[in-house]
Amino acid sequence: MSVFGCIEAGGTKFVCGVGTGPDDLELATFPTASPAATLESVIAFFKHRARGRLSAVGIGSFGPVDLHPESPTFGYITSTPKAGWQQYDLAGTVGRALEVPVGFDTDVNAAAAGEARWGAGRGIPNFIYLTVGTGIGGGAIVNGEVIHGLLHPEMGHIRVPHDLATDPYPGGCPYHHDCLEGLAAGPAMQARWGILAQELPPDHPGWKLEAHYLALGLATWVCTLSPERMLLGGGVMQQEQLFPMVRQDLAQLLNGYIRASAVLGEIDQYVVPPQLGNRAGVLGAMVLAEHIYRNPSASIAAPLAGEDTWRSTPRS
């Protein structure tokens, strides 16, 4: 029986899987070292685990990445600050080594696709998936389709109000300093407080500040994309006390303007963790692999939220 390969390519680790869905997924994790060393481990894993049955591979990658099929650098990681990975042909390297078609998208778009297929976005045509960890990234599904557009969404780099009197930390983004990622990603929390985010006690004031910055971002997307649900994953969100604080701040920021029951009375079901947990990205990459296998001429894969079918959205 043929199987699909999937890769969640992150700045600190590559999570690789082989299978046909959530129930038979076999996983392995490799640290993100140099491209050559990392891909050597990844390709060896697929050759060993798939044993010649691999039909396609899907990759959800950290970015920025080039998603334009007509571009000479399609499938590349482009202007990343990750040392050694700038202008690296990730999709092409994997495809040539394994001799299979490769589906390619951002890591957060892939995670959104996984949640649309098997998780908390199933049956919901409009939702956002946000990951808060080493960086902050977001994927949006609108009318059942993953948004790509000019490049791909960079939700972590929106500007949010920054009160320097309350929070004198200047921000850690090398491009924008105090964008959302620069203020609220894991490294920003560590730089501000001097210890890893996960080591802060639950009652530390850092969590209230973190919730406020995240709520500012969510309020922006509620008013611009009008999502029916917002999924928040990533390492920083592995704090039970954080979700209630984010929901409370979001409701206060919206101040009754958005007259929808999801925000006014059911916000506990509106801002939620992903159902697939830390497997959302790698399972989303499997959806990309399945789609490119079934539609080899497709340029961009876009999920129909909650369905097990996919359609192609051509690029202009």
Backbone bond lengths (Angstrom), bond angles and torsions (degrees), N, CA, C in turn:
res aa  C-N    CA-C-N  psi(-1)  N-CA   C-N-CA  omega(-1)  CA-C   N-CA-C  phi
1 M - - - 1.446 - - 1.520 109.43 -
2 S 1.337 117.03 135.46 1.460 120.76 179.03 1.518 110.15 -72.02
3 V 1.323 115.57 151.12 1.454 121.91 178.63 1.526 108.77 -132.17
4 F 1.317 115.50 165.66 1.453 121.45 179.15 1.521 109.62 -112.34
5 G 1.331 114.62 144.02 1.449 120.85 173.81 1.513 110.09 -100.16
6 C 1.316 116.28 148.16 1.461 119.87 -179.35 1.521 109.45 -142.80
7 I 1.326 115.03 142.51 1.456 121.76 -178.34 1.516 109.03 -132.86
8 E 1.313 116.71 123.90 1.461 121.83 165.89 1.521 106.01 -100.89
9 A 1.321 115.31 102.87 1.457 121.36 -174.64 1.516 109.49 -91.64
10 G 1.322 116.78 107.95 1.453 121.25 -177.99 1.514 112.16 -112.37
11 G 1.293 115.50 167.56 1.448 120.11 -178.53 1.514 114.02 -70.12
12 T 1.332 117.64 -21.18 1.454 120.80 178.43 1.524 113.44 -112.03
13 K 1.347 117.32 -23.01 1.466 119.55 -179.82 1.516 110.24 -155.71
14 F 1.327 115.35 154.23 1.453 123.75 171.39 1.525 107.18 -107.64
15 V 1.331 116.38 121.45 1.460 121.20 174.45 1.521 107.34 -101.33
16 C 1.317 116.10 121.32 1.467 121.77 -176.02 1.516 109.55 -117.53
17 G 1.324 115.58 144.65 1.450 120.00 179.85 1.511 112.46 -142.93
18 V 1.321 115.77 156.82 1.455 124.13 175.59 1.521 107.44 -134.56
19 G 1.330 116.77 134.59 1.448 120.06 177.60 1.507 111.40 163.74
20 T 1.331 115.80 -163.04 1.463 121.65 178.03 1.526 112.07 -121.77
21 G 1.330 117.36 -5.34 1.457 121.52 -179.43 1.509 110.46 174.05
22 P 1.329 118.00 -171.32 1.468 120.88 -176.62 1.522 113.97 -61.64
23 D 1.330 118.05 -29.61 1.459 119.68 -171.42 1.519 114.15 -77.46
24 D 1.341 117.62 -26.00 1.463 118.80 -177.08 1.533 112.24 -120.88
25 L 1.317 116.82 21.12 1.461 121.29 -176.26 1.524 110.81 -71.63
26 E 1.343 115.94 124.01 1.467 122.49 174.14 1.520 107.92 -103.39
27 L 1.326 117.14 127.06 1.454 121.46 -171.94 1.528 112.47 -116.50
28 A 1.318 114.83 152.63 1.462 122.93 169.64 1.520 107.45 -147.78
29 T 1.319 116.77 149.44 1.461 122.34 -178.19 1.525 109.74 -125.29
30 F 1.334 114.66 136.24 1.463 121.02 179.72 1.524 108.95 -129.60
31 P 1.343 117.79 138.68 1.465 119.06 177.79 1.522 110.70 -66.08
32 T 1.331 115.52 146.08 1.466 120.26 177.30 1.523 108.31 -80.71
33 A 1.321 114.86 101.40 1.461 121.80 177.26 1.533 107.65 -103.57
34 S 1.306 118.09 -139.04 1.459 120.09 173.69 1.523 108.93 -70.17
35 P 1.332 117.94 157.45 1.465 118.68 177.97 1.524 112.92 -54.98
36 A 1.323 117.79 -44.32 1.465 120.12 -177.50 1.524 111.22 -62.75
37 A 1.334 117.30 -46.60 1.460 120.46 -178.12 1.520 111.46 -67.98
38 T 1.313 116.77 -41.53 1.461 120.42 -179.13 1.518 111.34 -64.83
39 L 1.333 116.38 -47.78 1.470 119.39 -177.44 1.519 112.13 -69.82
40 E 1.309 118.00 -27.59 1.465 119.68 175.22 1.522 110.15 -60.97
41 S 1.329 117.18 -44.70 1.466 121.20 178.53 1.515 111.47 -67.03
42 V 1.328 116.41 -42.60 1.458 121.21 -178.45 1.517 111.31 -62.36
43 I 1.298 117.02 -48.85 1.469 121.20 -177.23 1.524 110.72 -66.69
44 A 1.325 116.96 -38.34 1.471 119.64 177.05 1.524 110.76 -62.74
45 F 1.326 117.14 -38.52 1.462 120.39 178.03 1.523 110.99 -60.02
46 F 1.321 117.25 -47.81 1.459 119.75 -177.83 1.526 111.76 -66.43
47 K 1.291 117.29 -39.69 1.466 119.54 -179.98 1.520 110.85 -65.10
48 H 1.329 116.51 -36.09 1.464 119.80 -178.76 1.523 111.68 -77.64
49 R 1.348 116.97 -47.17 1.464 120.03 -174.18 1.528 112.98 -76.53
50 A 1.312 117.40 -37.05 1.465 119.61 -175.99 1.515 112.44 -79.68
51 R 1.327 116.92 -27.42 1.462 122.29 177.23 1.531 112.30 49.59
52 G 1.321 115.06 49.39 1.461 120.24 174.78 1.517 115.24 80.18
53 R 1.336 118.54 4.07 1.469 120.67 -176.71 1.522 112.78 -100.40
54 L 1.316 117.90 6.28 1.456 121.65 -173.52 1.524 110.90 -73.25
55 S 1.336 116.56 124.52 1.465 121.67 -179.60 1.522 112.56 -94.85
56 A 1.332 117.06 -34.69 1.464 122.02 -178.83 1.514 107.33 -167.12
57 V 1.331 114.42 163.79 1.461 121.31 176.71 1.526 108.16 -127.00
58 G 1.324 116.27 139.01 1.454 121.77 172.13 1.511 109.95 -112.58
59 I 1.322 116.38 141.97 1.458 121.75 -179.52 1.519 109.46 -127.56
60 G 1.315 116.56 124.11 1.454 122.68 167.03 1.515 107.14 -107.63
61 S 1.314 117.29 114.12 1.462 121.04 -167.65 1.523 113.38 -116.47
62 F 1.347 114.39 149.69 1.459 119.27 166.32 1.517 108.25 -63.25
63 G 1.300 116.71 161.43 1.454 118.59 -171.66 1.507 113.04 -139.61
64 P 1.314 113.37 -161.45 1.464 129.01 5.40 1.532 112.39 -65.84
65 V 1.336 115.11 153.83 1.457 121.41 178.81 1.526 109.37 -130.63
66 D 1.325 115.71 161.48 1.465 121.86 177.95 1.522 108.18 -98.16
67 L 1.337 116.14 114.15 1.464 121.81 -178.40 1.523 112.74 -106.10
68 H 1.323 118.46 8.50 1.455 121.69 -178.14 1.533 109.38 -89.26
69 P 1.332 118.68 109.88 1.465 121.00 -175.77 1.519 113.83 -59.54
70 E 1.335 117.59 -27.49 1.463 119.92 -179.09 1.526 112.22 -80.97
71 S 1.321 117.22 -7.29 1.461 121.00 -177.28 1.521 110.90 -80.70
72 P 1.349 118.00 143.42 1.477 120.05 176.34 1.514 112.75 -65.77
73 T 1.340 118.00 -15.19 1.464 119.98 178.15 1.531 111.43 -111.99
74 F 1.334 116.89 26.07 1.463 119.76 174.87 1.534 109.50 -58.10
75 G 1.323 116.08 134.81 1.458 120.60 -179.82 1.513 114.19 86.12
76 Y 1.341 116.56 3.44 1.462 121.16 179.56 1.531 110.59 -90.13
77 I 1.325 116.19 147.93 1.454 121.89 157.58 1.516 105.83 -80.75
78 T 1.328 117.80 130.33 1.472 119.94 -168.95 1.532 111.74 -105.61
79 S 1.327 117.43 -98.92 1.467 120.45 -168.95 1.525 112.86 -92.37
80 T 1.295 117.84 41.48 1.459 120.99 -179.71 1.531 111.42 -69.63
81 P 1.335 117.45 147.11 1.466 119.29 171.53 1.527 113.03 -77.02
82 K 1.339 117.39 -4.58 1.465 121.07 179.79 1.525 109.99 -68.57
83 A 1.311 116.67 115.72 1.466 121.91 -174.30 1.522 111.45 -58.17
84 G 1.342 116.20 131.60 1.451 122.63 176.48 1.506 115.34 88.25
85 W 1.336 117.57 -12.28 1.454 121.00 -175.11 1.522 113.16 -103.47
86 Q 1.312 117.75 -0.34 1.460 119.72 179.27 1.526 110.50 -64.41
87 Q 1.336 115.76 134.07 1.465 122.80 177.41 1.532 111.60 55.73
88 Y 1.325 115.44 43.33 1.475 120.11 -179.76 1.523 110.43 -101.51
89 D 1.323 116.08 131.70 1.463 123.11 -177.64 1.524 109.71 -83.23
90 L 1.315 116.73 81.17 1.462 120.93 -175.63 1.522 111.80 -71.15
91 A 1.326 117.53 -52.54 1.467 119.92 -177.69 1.518 111.30 -63.20
92 G 1.320 117.31 -42.79 1.457 120.13 -179.13 1.518 112.74 -65.00
93 T 1.314 116.99 -39.76 1.465 120.75 179.42 1.519 111.05 -62.69
94 V 1.323 116.83 -44.87 1.460 120.81 179.65 1.528 110.59 -66.41
95 G 1.317 116.93 -45.29 1.463 120.56 -177.88 1.520 112.46 -62.22
96 R 1.322 116.36 -43.24 1.477 119.40 -179.33 1.529 111.28 -67.85
97 A 1.319 116.90 -39.36 1.462 119.78 -177.13 1.521 112.16 -69.69
98 L 1.333 117.29 -36.12 1.460 120.85 -175.62 1.524 112.89 -101.69
99 E 1.337 116.54 -9.88 1.470 122.78 177.30 1.528 111.66 57.15
100 V 1.344 115.18 47.27 1.459 121.96 177.22 1.528 108.07 -137.85
101 P 1.350 118.11 157.89 1.461 119.79 173.79 1.525 110.70 -66.55
102 V 1.328 115.30 151.01 1.463 121.22 -176.93 1.523 109.68 -126.14
103 G 1.338 116.86 125.57 1.457 122.50 169.88 1.515 108.75 -91.39
104 F 1.322 117.18 139.59 1.462 120.25 -170.22 1.515 110.61 -138.50
105 D 1.343 116.53 135.33 1.454 121.67 176.29 1.526 107.42 -161.50
106 T 1.330 116.53 -179.54 1.456 119.51 175.90 1.527 110.11 -72.79
107 D 1.327 115.79 160.86 1.461 119.83 179.64 1.530 111.69 -63.86
108 V 1.330 116.75 -38.98 1.463 118.48 -178.48 1.519 111.76 -76.93
109 N 1.330 118.92 -33.48 1.462 119.91 172.87 1.524 110.52 -62.88
110 A 1.324 116.03 -40.65 1.457 119.58 177.43 1.525 110.53 -62.66
111 A 1.321 116.64 -44.47 1.471 119.68 179.34 1.522 110.84 -61.24
112 A 1.326 116.84 -40.59 1.467 119.88 176.64 1.519 110.57 -61.68
113 A 1.334 116.81 -40.51 1.463 120.61 178.53 1.520 111.33 -64.18
114 G 1.336 116.60 -40.20 1.462 119.83 177.34 1.512 112.10 -63.12
115 E 1.320 116.52 -42.48 1.467 120.21 179.26 1.525 111.38 -69.16
116 A 1.333 116.95 -31.87 1.466 120.02 176.25 1.522 111.02 -67.06
117 R 1.309 116.38 -35.23 1.466 121.21 -176.79 1.522 112.96 -80.78
118 W 1.343 116.16 -45.75 1.459 119.89 -170.74 1.529 114.55 -126.98
119 G 1.323 119.07 -6.03 1.453 119.62 -167.62 1.512 115.70 -121.91
120 A 1.331 115.55 -141.59 1.461 122.58 -171.90 1.517 113.32 -72.93
121 G 1.341 118.26 -8.02 1.456 121.28 176.13 1.510 113.72 -100.93
122 R 1.313 117.01 2.61 1.462 120.39 -177.76 1.531 110.39 -63.05
123 G 1.335 115.69 126.74 1.456 120.84 179.76 1.515 114.41 81.14
124 I 1.340 117.65 3.12 1.465 121.53 -179.15 1.528 108.07 -113.19
125 P 1.324 118.69 112.49 1.466 120.48 -173.68 1.519 114.79 -76.43
126 N 1.343 117.97 -14.48 1.466 120.45 -177.56 1.526 109.78 -135.42
127 F 1.334 116.71 106.95 1.460 119.58 177.32 1.520 110.25 -153.89
128 I 1.320 114.52 165.75 1.468 122.14 179.35 1.516 108.59 -119.96
129 Y 1.328 114.90 139.32 1.463 120.81 170.73 1.524 107.34 -114.49
130 L 1.328 116.37 123.15 1.457 121.72 179.29 1.519 109.09 -120.59
131 T 1.316 116.46 133.79 1.453 120.27 174.44 1.518 108.76 -113.20
132 V 1.326 115.75 133.87 1.464 122.56 -178.42 1.520 107.47 -124.32
133 G 1.311 115.63 105.50 1.454 120.36 -177.96 1.511 109.82 -153.56
134 T 1.334 116.43 -123.91 1.456 120.55 176.00 1.523 110.48 -57.89
135 G 1.309 116.47 -34.40 1.460 123.54 171.74 1.508 108.36 -133.15
136 I 1.313 116.67 -173.32 1.460 121.80 173.41 1.517 107.60 -126.88
137 G 1.314 115.90 126.40 1.456 120.95 179.04 1.507 110.16 -140.87
138 G 1.320 115.77 155.92 1.453 119.69 -179.03 1.507 112.66 -141.12
139 G 1.310 114.93 148.23 1.453 122.57 172.69 1.515 108.64 -124.75
140 A 1.320 116.65 142.33 1.467 120.92 -178.32 1.516 110.02 -122.61
141 I 1.327 115.82 133.44 1.452 122.67 171.97 1.522 106.57 -108.27
142 V 1.314 116.31 118.25 1.462 122.36 -178.40 1.523 108.35 -124.18
143 N 1.335 116.03 123.86 1.464 121.68 -175.24 1.524 111.38 52.30
144 G 1.333 115.22 39.78 1.454 120.92 175.78 1.504 115.59 80.10
145 E 1.341 118.96 4.58 1.455 121.15 -176.90 1.522 111.28 -122.33
146 V 1.320 115.96 140.70 1.456 120.88 173.90 1.526 109.19 -70.44
147 I 1.330 116.37 129.80 1.464 120.65 177.34 1.521 110.01 -77.53
148 H 1.337 115.91 131.78 1.463 121.50 171.56 1.526 109.62 -117.13
149 G 1.324 116.88 -66.47 1.458 120.27 174.09 1.513 113.18 72.70
150 L 1.333 116.32 -142.81 1.461 122.80 -175.48 1.517 112.24 -55.58
151 L 1.310 116.94 -46.40 1.463 123.07 177.73 1.521 107.48 -136.27
152 H 1.300 116.13 -83.35 1.459 124.75 167.86 1.517 105.30 -168.65
153 P 1.334 119.06 158.12 1.460 119.49 -177.62 1.529 112.11 -57.61
154 E 1.314 115.98 138.90 1.464 123.43 173.95 1.531 107.21 -122.89
155 M 1.329 114.80 67.89 1.453 119.95 -173.66 1.518 112.87 -64.69
156 G 1.316 117.09 -26.47 1.456 119.29 179.45 1.513 113.89 -68.49
157 H 1.328 116.95 -14.21 1.462 119.65 -173.89 1.521 113.06 -108.50
158 I 1.336 117.29 17.62 1.461 119.02 170.86 1.530 108.57 -70.93
159 R 1.333 115.79 155.95 1.463 120.38 177.83 1.524 109.10 -91.53
160 V 1.308 115.41 135.25 1.462 121.30 177.69 1.525 108.45 -125.11
161 P 1.343 118.02 154.67 1.461 119.87 177.74 1.527 111.79 -56.64
162 H 1.324 115.81 134.79 1.463 121.83 -177.75 1.524 108.19 -131.06
163 D 1.316 115.39 105.02 1.462 121.68 179.07 1.527 108.46 -86.97
164 L 1.323 116.60 103.18 1.461 120.93 -176.29 1.522 112.32 -66.70
165 A 1.316 117.46 -24.04 1.459 119.26 177.39 1.527 110.93 -69.04
166 T 1.326 116.23 -36.77 1.461 121.41 178.70 1.519 111.53 -83.40
167 D 1.312 115.87 -38.91 1.461 121.86 -176.89 1.531 108.89 -132.50
168 P 1.325 117.69 91.27 1.468 120.14 -177.20 1.524 114.40 -74.30
169 Y 1.316 118.06 -6.40 1.473 119.77 178.53 1.527 109.08 -59.92
170 P 1.350 119.17 126.04 1.464 120.54 -172.89 1.514 115.19 -74.93
171 G 1.336 117.64 -13.11 1.464 120.68 -177.54 1.516 110.98 103.35
172 G 1.317 115.45 147.57 1.457 119.73 -172.73 1.503 116.49 -111.22
173 C 1.338 118.73 5.63 1.457 119.59 -179.85 1.530 109.56 -76.26
174 P 1.349 118.39 127.78 1.468 119.33 -179.70 1.514 113.62 -68.08
175 Y 1.329 118.04 -15.90 1.460 121.68 -179.84 1.531 112.24 -98.42
176 H 1.355 116.77 -42.64 1.462 120.53 -170.87 1.521 113.75 -123.78
177 H 1.307 117.89 -2.02 1.465 123.42 -179.83 1.526 111.35 62.35
178 D 1.358 118.55 -82.89 1.460 118.86 -172.07 1.527 113.35 -107.97
179 C 1.330 116.99 42.45 1.460 120.12 166.05 1.526 108.27 -70.90
180 L 1.318 117.82 179.25 1.464 120.84 -178.79 1.528 111.09 -56.74
181 E 1.323 117.97 -47.60 1.460 120.65 178.90 1.521 111.14 -62.21
182 G 1.327 116.32 -41.73 1.457 120.33 -179.18 1.512 113.78 -64.14
183 L 1.335 117.02 -22.90 1.460 121.39 -179.12 1.523 113.82 -102.17
184 A 1.347 117.58 -26.43 1.464 118.84 -167.16 1.516 115.50 -126.53
185 A 1.332 119.30 -4.04 1.465 120.05 176.02 1.530 109.49 -71.90
186 G 1.320 115.92 164.97 1.457 120.83 -178.56 1.526 114.16 -53.00
187 P 1.347 119.50 -47.49 1.461 119.40 179.13 1.523 113.58 -61.48
188 A 1.333 117.20 -32.76 1.469 120.13 177.04 1.523 110.39 -66.02
189 M 1.316 117.17 -41.07 1.456 120.03 178.32 1.525 110.67 -63.87
190 Q 1.334 115.96 -41.93 1.461 119.15 179.08 1.529 111.60 -64.24
191 A 1.334 116.30 -42.99 1.461 119.72 -179.90 1.528 111.37 -65.25
192 R 1.325 116.61 -37.01 1.467 120.83 -177.97 1.520 111.47 -71.44
193 W 1.346 117.60 -41.81 1.463 120.86 -171.30 1.523 114.06 -106.18
194 G 1.326 116.63 -10.80 1.462 118.89 174.82 1.510 115.38 87.24
195 I 1.319 118.57 -1.54 1.468 122.09 176.33 1.525 108.60 -139.84
196 L 1.329 116.43 163.92 1.449 120.64 178.50 1.529 110.40 -60.80
197 A 1.324 115.62 146.57 1.459 119.78 -178.07 1.522 111.64 -55.98
198 Q 1.332 116.74 -42.33 1.462 119.34 -176.55 1.530 113.12 -68.35
199 E 1.331 116.66 -11.32 1.463 120.34 178.60 1.529 112.50 -93.90
200 L 1.330 117.71 -7.08 1.459 120.27 176.52 1.524 109.22 -69.82
201 P 1.316 119.59 134.67 1.469 120.34 177.16 1.526 110.71 -65.41
202 P 1.327 117.36 154.97 1.471 120.45 -175.81 1.525 114.10 -57.86
203 D 1.344 117.98 -27.91 1.463 120.07 -178.45 1.523 112.94 -95.95
204 H 1.328 117.33 12.03 1.465 120.70 179.77 1.532 109.54 -67.88
205 P 1.334 118.15 140.62 1.482 119.85 -179.77 1.525 113.26 -62.92
206 G 1.325 117.70 -16.40 1.458 120.32 177.70 1.512 113.16 -61.11
207 W 1.335 117.32 -30.11 1.461 119.37 -179.02 1.525 111.51 -73.96
208 K 1.318 117.62 -34.27 1.467 120.62 176.38 1.524 109.88 -65.35
209 L 1.329 116.95 -41.59 1.464 120.75 177.93 1.526 110.31 -66.08
210 E 1.327 116.93 -41.85 1.459 121.20 178.55 1.527 110.88 -60.91
211 A 1.322 116.56 -45.39 1.461 120.73 179.35 1.516 110.96 -60.74
212 H 1.322 116.79 -37.87 1.458 119.84 -178.87 1.521 111.00 -66.58
213 Y 1.319 117.66 -44.88 1.465 119.72 179.10 1.528 111.05 -63.20
214 L 1.316 117.46 -42.47 1.461 119.68 179.06 1.526 111.09 -64.95
215 A 1.330 117.22 -39.89 1.468 120.51 178.61 1.522 111.12 -63.71
216 L 1.329 117.64 -35.79 1.458 120.43 176.53 1.529 110.64 -61.60
217 G 1.329 116.13 -42.18 1.461 119.42 176.64 1.513 111.86 -64.68
218 L 1.320 116.92 -45.44 1.461 120.37 -179.13 1.528 110.97 -62.45
219 A 1.326 117.37 -40.18 1.467 120.13 179.90 1.520 110.71 -61.15
220 T 1.320 117.04 -37.87 1.466 120.81 177.15 1.518 110.99 -61.31
221 W 1.325 116.89 -44.74 1.467 119.76 -176.87 1.527 111.93 -75.44
222 V 1.335 117.81 -30.66 1.466 119.59 174.15 1.524 109.70 -59.05
223 C 1.323 116.31 -41.68 1.459 120.77 -175.69 1.526 113.33 -82.55
224 T 1.321 118.68 -17.87 1.469 120.27 -177.94 1.519 112.94 -104.14
225 L 1.331 117.83 -41.23 1.465 121.29 -176.18 1.529 112.69 -105.93
226 S 1.319 117.65 -14.71 1.464 122.63 177.81 1.527 112.69 53.04
227 P 1.341 118.33 51.15 1.461 120.38 -178.49 1.526 111.74 -69.32
228 E 1.323 115.29 151.51 1.461 120.84 177.77 1.527 111.98 -89.39
229 R 1.304 116.79 -10.50 1.458 121.99 175.46 1.522 107.84 -160.11
230 M 1.336 116.86 152.61 1.453 121.84 178.22 1.518 108.01 -130.14
231 L 1.323 116.17 120.18 1.456 122.72 -178.52 1.518 109.18 -103.40
232 L 1.320 117.10 127.72 1.459 122.05 -178.46 1.524 109.56 -119.49
233 G 1.335 115.11 113.52 1.450 120.75 178.66 1.519 111.29 -122.38
234 G 1.330 116.20 -168.63 1.452 121.44 -179.88 1.515 112.41 99.95
235 G 1.328 115.89 165.58 1.457 121.12 -173.21 1.508 114.83 -61.52
236 V 1.332 118.09 -38.03 1.460 120.60 -178.36 1.523 111.01 -65.96
237 M 1.334 117.18 -29.11 1.461 120.36 -176.89 1.530 112.72 -80.76
238 Q 1.322 118.06 3.13 1.465 120.21 178.56 1.524 110.21 -82.98
239 Q 1.321 116.12 48.15 1.465 123.46 -179.35 1.522 108.00 -132.46
240 E 1.331 117.16 115.30 1.457 120.79 -175.05 1.522 112.28 -59.43
241 Q 1.329 116.85 -32.82 1.463 119.67 -175.85 1.521 112.63 -77.91
242 L 1.335 118.79 -11.81 1.458 120.65 -172.06 1.527 112.50 -78.37
243 F 1.321 117.97 -41.93 1.460 120.38 -177.47 1.532 112.64 -59.00
244 P 1.334 120.49 -48.37 1.466 118.93 178.59 1.524 112.93 -59.74
245 M 1.327 117.36 -36.91 1.459 119.74 179.80 1.527 111.53 -68.91
246 V 1.331 116.75 -39.33 1.463 120.13 177.70 1.519 110.46 -63.96
247 R 1.330 116.50 -44.80 1.474 120.39 -179.96 1.533 110.84 -61.18
248 Q 1.330 116.61 -44.66 1.461 120.13 -178.96 1.520 111.07 -63.02
249 D 1.334 116.88 -44.97 1.458 120.43 179.51 1.527 111.27 -64.57
250 L 1.324 116.78 -40.21 1.461 120.18 179.76 1.525 110.73 -61.81
251 A 1.317 117.04 -45.86 1.467 120.41 178.74 1.527 111.08 -60.22
252 Q 1.318 116.98 -40.87 1.461 120.49 179.38 1.520 111.33 -66.45
253 L 1.333 117.36 -40.64 1.458 120.56 -179.85 1.525 111.60 -66.00
254 L 1.324 117.25 -39.50 1.471 120.26 179.62 1.525 111.08 -72.74
255 N 1.336 116.91 -29.91 1.471 123.16 170.49 1.528 113.27 55.38
256 G 1.332 115.72 37.94 1.450 120.09 175.85 1.511 115.38 79.03
257 Y 1.337 117.70 3.49 1.459 119.38 -176.36 1.531 111.87 -71.83
258 I 1.324 117.56 -39.52 1.466 121.46 178.86 1.520 107.68 -85.59
259 R 1.327 115.84 104.63 1.460 121.31 -173.32 1.529 109.67 -89.08
260 A 1.316 115.03 69.86 1.462 121.39 178.20 1.515 108.34 -129.95
261 S 1.326 116.55 140.13 1.463 120.20 -175.56 1.514 112.10 -61.42
262 A 1.347 117.53 -31.00 1.458 120.58 -179.40 1.517 111.41 -60.56
263 V 1.319 116.86 -33.63 1.462 121.73 -178.97 1.521 111.22 -92.93
264 L 1.319 117.15 -37.47 1.460 120.69 -174.01 1.524 112.74 -78.46
265 G 1.329 117.18 -37.83 1.456 117.72 -173.84 1.508 116.19 -134.81
266 E 1.318 118.09 -10.23 1.460 120.91 -176.03 1.521 111.45 -126.96
267 I 1.320 115.96 36.67 1.452 119.65 -172.64 1.534 112.18 -67.63
268 D 1.344 117.14 -21.53 1.463 119.86 176.37 1.523 111.49 -64.22
269 Q 1.340 116.84 -24.60 1.457 121.53 177.58 1.520 111.93 -101.47
270 Y 1.321 116.12 3.26 1.467 121.25 -178.71 1.525 111.85 -99.06
271 V 1.315 116.80 -43.73 1.472 122.20 175.80 1.521 106.41 -107.78
272 V 1.338 116.32 106.10 1.454 120.66 -169.05 1.534 110.61 -137.85
273 P 1.328 117.59 160.07 1.465 120.03 172.34 1.527 110.42 -75.62
274 P 1.321 118.05 158.21 1.467 120.25 176.04 1.520 110.86 -68.33
275 Q 1.310 116.48 141.84 1.475 119.92 179.49 1.521 111.86 -70.58
276 L 1.318 116.90 -28.69 1.463 120.17 -178.11 1.524 112.42 -83.19
277 G 1.318 117.14 -2.87 1.456 120.42 177.77 1.516 112.26 58.77
278 N 1.327 115.30 -136.81 1.463 119.00 -178.13 1.521 113.19 -79.10
279 R 1.340 116.98 5.69 1.467 119.84 175.03 1.519 113.10 -98.27
280 A 1.336 117.05 0.66 1.464 119.66 -176.20 1.522 111.58 -59.16
281 G 1.328 117.61 -45.61 1.456 120.62 -176.84 1.510 113.48 -66.72
282 V 1.319 116.89 -44.64 1.461 119.32 -177.16 1.528 110.94 -72.32
283 L 1.337 117.58 -34.37 1.465 119.41 176.25 1.525 110.71 -71.26
284 G 1.327 116.89 -34.40 1.460 118.84 173.67 1.512 111.99 -62.81
285 A 1.326 116.46 -37.21 1.462 119.81 175.98 1.527 110.80 -63.88
286 M 1.320 117.75 -32.39 1.457 120.32 176.02 1.527 110.84 -65.49
287 V 1.343 116.52 -37.13 1.460 119.72 176.39 1.532 109.98 -62.30
288 L 1.335 117.23 -40.68 1.460 121.03 176.67 1.526 110.88 -61.27
289 A 1.326 116.73 -41.53 1.467 120.56 179.68 1.518 111.25 -64.03
290 E 1.321 116.23 -45.03 1.466 120.09 179.93 1.521 110.76 -61.69
291 H 1.331 116.18 -41.16 1.450 119.59 -178.23 1.523 112.23 -66.45
292 I 1.311 117.58 -44.76 1.464 119.22 -178.13 1.528 110.39 -68.69
293 Y 1.317 117.31 -28.10 1.465 120.80 176.41 1.525 110.83 -69.20
294 R 1.336 116.82 -42.55 1.461 121.18 -178.58 1.526 112.27 -79.06
295 N 1.314 116.37 -23.50 1.468 121.62 -177.13 1.525 109.50 -132.14
296 P 1.320 118.27 70.57 1.472 120.55 -172.23 1.515 114.30 -62.38
297 S 1.337 118.35 -21.34 1.460 119.86 179.75 1.523 112.24 -94.03
298 A 1.334 117.25 0.16 1.456 120.36 -178.28 1.517 110.06 -68.68
299 S 1.322 116.02 142.85 1.458 119.13 -179.89 1.525 111.73 -92.14
300 I 1.339 116.38 -47.57 1.461 121.11 -179.08 1.517 107.92 -131.91
301 A 1.327 115.91 133.79 1.452 120.10 178.54 1.514 110.36 -91.61
302 A 1.322 116.68 135.17 1.458 120.97 176.98 1.518 109.37 -134.05
303 P 1.333 118.48 123.07 1.462 119.77 -174.78 1.518 112.54 -79.45
304 L 1.295 114.74 145.34 1.460 120.55 166.39 1.521 106.00 -88.21
305 A 1.328 116.70 109.31 1.451 121.25 -170.04 1.518 111.27 -54.05
306 G 1.345 115.20 127.54 1.446 120.73 175.41 1.508 114.53 82.66
307 E 1.333 118.32 0.65 1.454 120.72 179.68 1.516 110.08 -114.07
308 D 1.313 116.25 160.94 1.448 121.38 179.21 1.512 111.67 -97.94
309 T 1.321 116.39 22.60 1.459 120.50 176.58 1.503 109.28 -122.96
310 W 1.316 115.85 158.26 1.458 121.55 -177.61 1.508 109.11 -131.64
311 R 1.330 115.50 155.69 1.438 119.57 173.70 1.523 109.16 -131.66
312 S 1.310 115.68 158.28 1.446 120.51 -178.86 1.514 110.40 -95.26
313 T 1.331 114.99 137.37 1.455 120.99 175.45 1.527 108.22 -112.08
314 P 1.348 119.25 105.10 1.455 120.53 -176.33 1.511 110.89 -64.90
315 R 1.310 115.36 150.84 1.455 121.18 175.58 1.520 109.17 -95.73
316 S 1.329 115.38 142.06 1.448 119.91 175.56 1.513 109.30 -93.05
